[in-house]
Amino acid sequence: MIQIKTLGELKKTGYTSKRIKDELRDNLRSKIKAGETTFDGVHGFENSVIPELERAILSRHNINLLGLRGQAKTRLARKMVELLDEYIPVVAGSEINDDPFHPISRFAKDLLTEKGDDTPITWLHRSERFSEKLATPDVTVADLIGDVDPIKAANLKLSYADDRVIHFGMIPRANRCIFVINELPDLQARIQVALFNILQEGDIQIRGFKLRMPLDMQFVFTANPEDYTNRGSIVTPLKDRIGSQILTHYPETVAIARTITQQEARLNEEQSKAVYVPSLAKDLIEQIAFEARESEYIDNKSGVSARMTITAFENLISTSERRALKAGNDTTTVRLSDFMGIIPALTGKVELVYEGEQEGAAAVAQHLISDAIHTFFPAYFPKIEKLEKDIDASPYAKILEWFFAETGFELLDDASDEEYRKQLDAVQPLEDLIKNYQPTIAPEDKYFLKEFVLWGLVEYDKLSKDRVDVGYQFKDLYSSYINKL
């Protein structure tokens, strides 16, 4: 079809044009019937957001995706492009992608009148049928809708009363396309009002011109509920004209969150080969976000973006990679102490409440890492009770005895893998504990798990952990106090 160059040739094929909402609807119907995935690469929405979005498309609705930051709203909108036909015909030279069978611009109508079936056409690929605008306070009606262009009027020697002097804005130029306005509440109310006619009647109004341009568009808006109170709001008549409002959400399980992070993290092949990441380390990264969404130090109304765990994972890999490079090693395994390297990725991604500001962003980030370890520990090892009747019967008794007998145990940040393993192997009760409670653990994950036990005992107040200049020192909780006495 894309070899066809004139309207007459197109007519001979029997081609019929569709409005974009019918196009989306028909292609979605075909995908659903064939059992195909409609929004590939979007995880965790299979039983919630995606069915609602499919219903909205089948209903030919304009859509508002409402959710906190980092909930894949824009990704969903961009994925809708895959439901469009691969190519559509447009009148060659048209600024607004005129359909050769239903032209709406002065240019296209005049060209068709002049050339008839010889009217030249071009083909527009679906990848070019997506337009996006971030709603900022400086956006004007002229930007979105259009305005009179005095330079065009002067060059063409036209009166301002002639509609050919109009310079079309982003929305008319996105005719027959998906048009996304991100963060809609940030758009000034008077600009939102300018969208009324486009959404309801499908036409535009520019500087008093009597234009009737039935634009053919699929609108998708995104908005953050926080914006409704903090920075602006969606005016009621505009909300009334949006067919479906769909609520998005964060991943509901660590497994889903982990899938998203592994998909989105920007790692090259060299990094992936150089750094091995234990399964528990990947889960801990995701649990940090879950802890942040429940933390008393963080404003949960602002949300904790999925981008936080993605950048944290990238930082974790880079921390391990840097350590390996300094030690002269080609490969390495992530350590729990490497998690201190993700703090810069956490501090800029959360909005702190007053108590959090008092603690400090870095301290809050460390709290989140500690909370994640505290949460995961009982899933791998017996629960540690605050008050134990028989301390000697505890599965951790021999580990605690070992630390009581030692003056200090240090894990250095830049230790080579050989030194790191040697240090952990020196604590023989750790090996026995893992054999008893995690006998099937992969050999490459064992040392991470050993360090995890030490950090877990610190979180449950069985050991103390101090930061030294070049690493961490673990001690019996009371031995240093007794020695002083």
MARDRENLUM-488403 format. One line per field, with one value per residue (C-alpha): residue number from 0; residue in three letters; z, x, y. Coordinates in steps of 0.25 Angstrom, whole numbers, plus 5000, padded with zeros to 4 digits. Each point is the difference from the previous one (the first is absolute). Layout:
N
roke	c(NUM ...) $
lonu	c(ALA ...) $
up	c(Z ...) $
east	c(X ...) $
north	c(Y ...) $
END
This chain:
485
roke	c(0 1 2 3 4 5 6 7 8 9 10 11 12 13 14 15 16 17 18 19 20 21 22 23 24 25 26 27 28 29 30 31 32 33 34 35 36 37 38 39 40 41 42 43 44 45 46 47 48 49 50 51 52 53 54 55 56 57 58 59 60 61 62 63 64 65 66 67 68 69 70 71 72 73 74 75 76 77 78 79 80 81 82 83 84 85 86 87 88 89 90 91 92 93 94 95 96 97 98 99 100 101 102 103 104 105 106 107 108 109 110 111 112 113 114 115 116 117 118 119 120 121 122 123 124 125 126 127 128 129 130 131 132 133 134 135 136 137 138 139 140 141 142 143 144 145 146 147 148 149 150 151 152 153 154 155 156 157 158 159 160 161 162 163 164 165 166 167 168 169 170 171 172 173 174 175 176 177 178 179 180 181 182 183 184 185 186 187 188 189 190 191 192 193 194 195 196 197 198 199 200 201 202 203 204 205 206 207 208 209 210 211 212 213 214 215 216 217 218 219 220 221 222 223 224 225 226 227 228 229 230 231 232 233 234 235 236 237 238 239 240 241 242 243 244 245 246 247 248 249 250 251 252 253 254 255 256 257 258 259 260 261 262 263 264 265 266 267 268 269 270 271 272 273 274 275 276 277 278 279 280 281 282 283 284 285 286 287 288 289 290 291 292 293 294 295 296 297 298 299 300 301 302 303 304 305 306 307 308 309 310 311 312 313 314 315 316 317 318 319 320 321 322 323 324 325 326 327 328 329 330 331 332 333 334 335 336 337 338 339 340 341 342 343 344 345 346 347 348 349 350 351 352 353 354 355 356 357 358 359 360 361 362 363 364 365 366 367 368 369 370 371 372 373 374 375 376 377 378 379 380 381 382 383 384 385 386 387 388 389 390 391 392 393 394 395 396 397 398 399 400 401 402 403 404 405 406 407 408 409 410 411 412 413 414 415 416 417 418 419 420 421 422 423 424 425 426 427 428 429 430 431 432 433 434 435 436 437 438 439 440 441 442 443 444 445 446 447 448 449 450 451 452 453 454 455 456 457 458 459 460 461 462 463 464 465 466 467 468 469 470 471 472 473 474 475 476 477 478 479 480 481 482 483 484) $
lonu	c(MET ILE GLN ILE LYS THR LEU GLY GLU LEU LYS LYS THR GLY TYR THR SER LYS ARG ILE LYS ASP GLU LEU ARG ASP ASN LEU ARG SER LYS ILE LYS ALA GLY GLU THR THR PHE ASP GLY VAL HIS GLY PHE GLU ASN SER VAL ILE PRO GLU LEU GLU ARG ALA ILE LEU SER ARG HIS ASN ILE ASN LEU LEU GLY LEU ARG GLY GLN ALA LYS THR ARG LEU ALA ARG LYS MET VAL GLU LEU LEU ASP GLU TYR ILE PRO VAL VAL ALA GLY SER GLU ILE ASN ASP ASP PRO PHE HIS PRO ILE SER ARG PHE ALA LYS ASP LEU LEU THR GLU LYS GLY ASP ASP THR PRO ILE THR TRP LEU HIS ARG SER GLU ARG PHE SER GLU LYS LEU ALA THR PRO ASP VAL THR VAL ALA ASP LEU ILE GLY ASP VAL ASP PRO ILE LYS ALA ALA ASN LEU LYS LEU SER TYR ALA ASP ASP ARG VAL ILE HIS PHE GLY MET ILE PRO ARG ALA ASN ARG CYS ILE PHE VAL ILE ASN GLU LEU PRO ASP LEU GLN ALA ARG ILE GLN VAL ALA LEU PHE ASN ILE LEU GLN GLU GLY ASP ILE GLN ILE ARG GLY PHE LYS LEU ARG MET PRO LEU ASP MET GLN PHE VAL PHE THR ALA ASN PRO GLU ASP TYR THR ASN ARG GLY SER ILE VAL THR PRO LEU LYS ASP ARG ILE GLY SER GLN ILE LEU THR HIS TYR PRO GLU THR VAL ALA ILE ALA ARG THR ILE THR GLN GLN GLU ALA ARG LEU ASN GLU GLU GLN SER LYS ALA VAL TYR VAL PRO SER LEU ALA LYS ASP LEU ILE GLU GLN ILE ALA PHE GLU ALA ARG GLU SER GLU TYR ILE ASP ASN LYS SER GLY VAL SER ALA ARG MET THR ILE THR ALA PHE GLU ASN LEU ILE SER THR SER GLU ARG ARG ALA LEU LYS ALA GLY ASN ASP THR THR THR VAL ARG LEU SER ASP PHE MET GLY ILE ILE PRO ALA LEU THR GLY LYS VAL GLU LEU VAL TYR GLU GLY GLU GLN GLU GLY ALA ALA ALA VAL ALA GLN HIS LEU ILE SER ASP ALA ILE HIS THR PHE PHE PRO ALA TYR PHE PRO LYS ILE GLU LYS LEU GLU LYS ASP ILE ASP ALA SER PRO TYR ALA LYS ILE LEU GLU TRP PHE PHE ALA GLU THR GLY PHE GLU LEU LEU ASP ASP ALA SER ASP GLU GLU TYR ARG LYS GLN LEU ASP ALA VAL GLN PRO LEU GLU ASP LEU ILE LYS ASN TYR GLN PRO THR ILE ALA PRO GLU ASP LYS TYR PHE LEU LYS GLU PHE VAL LEU TRP GLY LEU VAL GLU TYR ASP LYS LEU SER LYS ASP ARG VAL ASP VAL GLY TYR GLN PHE LYS ASP LEU TYR SER SER TYR ILE ASN LYS LEU) $
up	c(5000 5003 4986 4996 4997 4996 5005 4987 5002 5015 4996 4990 5012 5007 5012 5010 5011 5015 5011 5010 5011 4991 4995 5015 5003 4988 5002 5015 4997 4991 5010 5011 4991 4996 5015 4998 5011 4997 5009 4999 5010 5010 5013 5012 4993 4993 5009 5004 4991 4986 5000 5003 4989 4990 5004 4998 4986 4996 5005 4991 5013 5002 5012 5013 5007 5014 5009 5008 4994 4994 4997 4985 4996 4988 4996 4999 4991 4991 4999 4994 4987 4998 4998 4988 4986 4995 4989 4997 4987 5001 4990 4996 5006 5010 5014 5007 4994 4992 4996 4985 5001 5010 4999 5011 4997 4990 4993 4998 4995 4990 4995 4999 4992 4991 4997 5004 4998 4997 5014 5006 5012 5010 5011 5015 5009 5013 5007 4995 5005 5015 5005 5015 5008 5014 5006 5006 5005 4988 4989 4992 4992 4988 5003 5001 4990 4991 4997 4989 4993 4996 4993 4991 4998 4995 4991 4993 5000 5007 5009 5014 4997 4991 5007 4993 5009 5012 5006 5005 5014 5006 5000 4986 4995 5008 4992 4998 5011 5015 5008 5014 5010 5012 5014 4996 5013 4998 4987 5004 5001 4988 4991 5005 4996 4985 5000 5002 4985 4995 5010 4998 4986 4994 4994 5003 5002 4997 5001 4997 4987 4996 4998 5000 5001 5005 5005 5001 5013 5012 5012 5012 5012 5012 5014 5014 5011 5009 4989 5003 5013 4999 4986 4993 4996 4988 4998 5001 4986 4994 5009 4996 4985 5003 4998 5009 5012 5004 5013 4999 5012 5004 4999 5010 5002 5001 4988 4991 5004 4998 4986 4997 5005 4992 4988 5001 5006 4990 5001 4989 4997 5007 5013 5000 4998 5010 5012 5005 5008 5010 5000 5014 4996 4989 5010 5010 4990 4997 5015 5002 4992 5007 5013 4995 4996 5015 5007 5010 4995 4985 4995 4994 4993 4991 4997 4998 4985 4994 4994 5014 5000 4986 5003 5013 4993 4990 5011 5007 4988 4998 5015 4998 4987 5005 5012 4990 4991 5012 5005 4986 4998 4987 5007 5014 5008 5006 5015 5010 5004 4986 5003 5006 4986 4996 5010 4990 4991 5012 5006 4987 4998 5012 5006 5015 5011 5012 5008 4988 4998 5014 4998 4987 4986 5001 5014 4995 4988 5010 5008 4988 4997 5014 5000 4987 5007 5012 4992 4992 5011 5005 4986 5000 5014 5014 5006 5010 5013 5008 5013 4999 5012 4996 4993 4999 4992 4990 4986 5000 5014 4994 4991 5011 5009 4988 5000 5015 5000 4989 5002 4986 4986 4988 4986 4992 4988 4990 5005 4988 4998 5006 5013 5001 5000 5009 5010 5000 5000 5013 5007 4999 5007 4988 4991 5010 5000 4985 4999 5010 4995 4985 4995 4986 4998 4988 5002 4994 5009 5013 5004 4998 5009 5011 5000 5000 5013 5007 4995 5005 5014 5000 4997 5010 5011 5001 4995 4998 4987 4999 4988 4999 4990 4990 5004 5011 5013 5006 5015 5012 5005 5014 5000 4997 5012 5009 4996 5004 5014) $
east	c(5000 5011 5004 4988 5002 4987 4985 4995 5009 4996 4985 5003 5004 4987 5007 4991 5005 4996 5000 5011 4991 4994 5014 5004 4988 5000 5015 4998 4988 5009 5011 4990 4994 5014 5003 5012 5006 4995 5010 5012 5011 4991 5000 4990 4988 4995 4988 4997 5005 5001 4986 4994 5009 4995 4986 5002 5006 4988 4991 5008 5003 5010 5008 5006 5010 5000 5011 5013 5013 5007 4988 5002 4989 5008 5005 4986 4996 5012 4996 4987 5008 5001 4985 5000 5001 5014 4998 4989 4999 5001 4999 5014 5005 4988 5004 4990 5000 4988 4992 4999 4986 4996 5008 4998 5011 4999 5013 4995 4986 5006 5010 4989 4991 5012 5006 4989 5004 5014 5002 5013 5000 5011 4999 5002 5005 4994 5013 4998 4986 5003 5001 5003 5000 5004 4990 5009 4995 5006 4991 4991 4988 5009 5009 4989 4989 5007 5000 5000 5014 5003 5013 4992 4990 5010 5008 4987 4994 4987 4990 4999 4986 5005 5001 5013 5008 4997 5012 4995 5004 5004 4986 4995 5014 4997 4987 4998 5010 5001 5002 5005 5000 5008 4997 4987 4997 5013 4993 4994 4985 4998 5008 4992 4987 5006 4999 4985 4996 5011 4996 4985 4997 5014 5002 5009 4999 5011 4999 4986 5001 4987 5008 4993 5011 4995 5014 5001 5008 5002 5003 5007 5003 5009 4998 5005 4990 5010 4998 4985 5004 5014 5002 4987 4988 4992 4989 4986 4995 5013 4999 4985 5005 5010 4994 5008 5008 5009 5008 5014 5008 5013 5004 4993 5011 5015 5001 4992 5009 5012 4996 4998 5014 5007 4993 5002 5014 5010 5012 5009 5005 5013 4994 4991 5011 5009 4991 4991 4988 4994 4985 4999 5007 4990 4989 5006 5001 4985 4996 5007 4989 4989 5006 5001 4985 4997 5010 4997 5011 4995 4987 4992 4991 5011 5003 5013 5003 5004 5012 5006 5003 5005 5010 5003 5003 5009 5008 5001 5006 5010 5004 5004 5006 5009 5004 5004 5008 5008 5003 5005 4989 4992 4987 4994 4987 4992 5002 4990 5010 4999 4986 5006 5003 4985 4997 5002 4990 4990 5001 4996 4988 4991 4993 5003 4990 5005 5005 5008 5006 5004 5007 5006 4999 5012 4996 4986 5006 5008 4987 4993 5012 4999 4985 5001 5010 4992 4987 5007 5008 4989 4997 5014 5004 4992 4994 5008 4992 5003 4999 5005 4998 5012 5010 5009 4990 4999 5005 5008 5007 5013 5001 4998 5010 5010 4999 5000 5014 5005 5005 4995 4996 5001 4995 5008 4993 5011 5004 5003 4990 5011 5001 4985 4998 5011 4994 4987 5005 5007 4986 4998 4986 4995 5003 4993 4987 4999 5002 4988 4990 5004 5007 4996 5005 5008 5016 5001 4989 5006 5010 4989 4991 5011 5001 4985 5000 5010 4991 4988 5005 5004 4985 4995 5010 5008 5013 5005 5005 5009 5005 5015 5008 5001 4989 4991 5003 4991 5001 4993 4989 5006 5014 5006 4992 5005 5014 4999 4996) $
north	c(5000 5010 5000 5007 5014 5006 5001 4993 4988 4999 5000 4988 4992 5001 5007 5006 5009 5000 5010 4997 4995 4990 4996 4998 4992 4991 4997 4997 4991 4992 4999 4995 4990 4995 4999 5009 5009 5014 5008 4992 5005 5006 4991 4999 5006 4987 4999 5015 5011 4993 4995 5014 5006 4989 5004 5014 4998 4991 5011 5010 5009 5011 4995 5006 4991 5004 4996 5003 5002 4988 4992 4998 5010 5005 4987 4995 5012 4997 4985 5004 5003 4985 4999 5010 4995 4999 5011 5010 5009 5015 5011 5003 5014 5001 5006 4992 4986 5002 4987 5000 4995 5010 5013 5011 5010 5011 4995 4986 5004 5010 4989 4989 5010 5003 4987 4990 4985 5005 5006 4995 4992 4996 4989 5003 4989 4997 5004 5014 5001 5003 5014 5004 5013 5002 5010 5011 5014 5007 4992 5009 4998 5003 4989 4990 5005 5010 5015 5010 5001 5014 4996 4990 5011 5009 4990 4995 5014 4996 5007 4996 4996 4988 4987 4997 5009 4990 4993 4987 4996 4986 4994 5003 4995 4987 4998 4985 4997 4997 5013 4999 5011 4996 5006 5007 5007 5008 5006 5014 5000 5009 4991 4988 5008 5001 4984 5000 5001 4990 4989 5002 5005 4997 5014 5011 5015 5010 5015 5000 4993 4992 4987 4987 4990 4986 4995 4985 4998 4990 5009 4993 5009 4996 5006 4999 5000 5009 5011 5001 5007 5005 5006 5001 4992 4995 5009 4993 5002 4994 4988 4998 4999 4990 4986 4991 5003 4988 4999 4994 4994 4995 4985 4992 4990 5000 4990 5009 5012 4992 4996 5015 5004 4989 5004 5015 5001 5005 4990 4996 4986 5003 5004 4988 4991 5007 5000 4989 5004 4990 4998 5005 5013 5002 4998 5009 5012 4998 4999 5013 5007 4993 5004 5015 5000 4996 5008 5011 5009 5000 5007 4989 5009 5004 4986 4992 4998 4987 5008 5000 4985 5000 5011 4993 4987 5007 5006 4987 4994 5012 4999 4985 5003 5012 4991 4989 5009 5006 4986 4996 4989 4998 4994 5002 4997 5011 5001 5005 5011 5005 5005 5012 5004 5001 5011 5012 4993 5000 5014 5007 4991 5003 5011 5001 5004 5009 4988 4995 5014 5000 4986 5004 4994 4991 4995 4997 4992 4991 4998 4995 4990 4995 4999 4991 4991 4999 4996 4990 4993 4991 4995 4993 4997 4998 5012 5007 5003 5012 4992 4985 4991 4991 5008 4988 4993 5011 4996 5013 4997 4994 5013 5009 4992 5001 5015 5001 4993 5009 5014 5005 4995 5009 5000 5010 5007 4998 4986 4990 4989 4990 5008 5002 4985 4997 5010 4994 4986 5003 5000 4985 5001 5008 4988 4991 5009 5001 4985 4997 5011 5002 4987 5002 5014 5002 5000 5014 5006 4994 5011 5011 4992 4999 5015 5001 4992 5010 5012 4993 4997 5015 5004 4991 5006 4987 5006 5014 5006 5012 5008 5001 5008 4989 4990 4994 4995 4989 4998 4993 5009 5000 4996 5014 5005 4989 5002 5014 4997) $
END
